[in-house]
Amino acid sequence: MGVPRPLRPPRGTTALLLVALGAVPGALLRWRLGDLLTANLLGSLLIGMLVATGSRFPRAVLFGGVGFCGALTSYSTWMLDLERALRSGGAAAAGGVLAAVPAGVAAAAAGLAIGRLAATHHRRGVGRWLRRGRPCRRGWGRVCGDGA
């Protein structure tokens, strides 16, 4: 499988707009969830999926990864929660905050696996099916009416 090749995202006004437009729904979802751990784990899962599938779609990475997931997750708030837990003497609370690290890594790994699976199915024709029609009885790799 290997490491994905580095992205060359668009620059300038297009990139700025993509990040900004992605950040708004990400921030709103984070505010709506109200739970930092859930937001961080969801963001880790989603960014893993984007990285696994996004090398062909750098604009999706800017919108969804940098914008949406960047606004959804929060390192600074997590560190503030950790500092408050340590200051209050709540070793159990601090342990809970620190437990988010392996959980986040696991969520990102799951996202990468899901993204690779989705990319594999996309190459096999599911993406074409989603864009153009329904599967034939001949299987998912063929679309009815396309002469295949």
Number of C-alpha atoms within 10 A of each C-alpha: 4 4 6 11 8 7 14 10 15 13 8 8 9 13 17 14 14 20 23 17 16 23 23 14 17 23 20 13 16 22 13 10 13 10 10 20 19 16 23 24 21 20 27 27 24 23 26 24 25 24 23 22 23 21 17 12 14 19 20 20 24 27 21 26 27 20 25 28 28 22 23 28 23 17 11 9 11 17 13 11 16 20 14 14 18 15 11 11 11 13 13 11 16 18 13 14 18 14 12 17 13 10 15 19 15 15 22 22 18 17 23 22 16 19 22 19 14 17 17 14 14 16 11 14 17 20 16 17 18 12 9 13 13 15 18 14 9 10 10 17 17 20 21 16 11 8 6 9
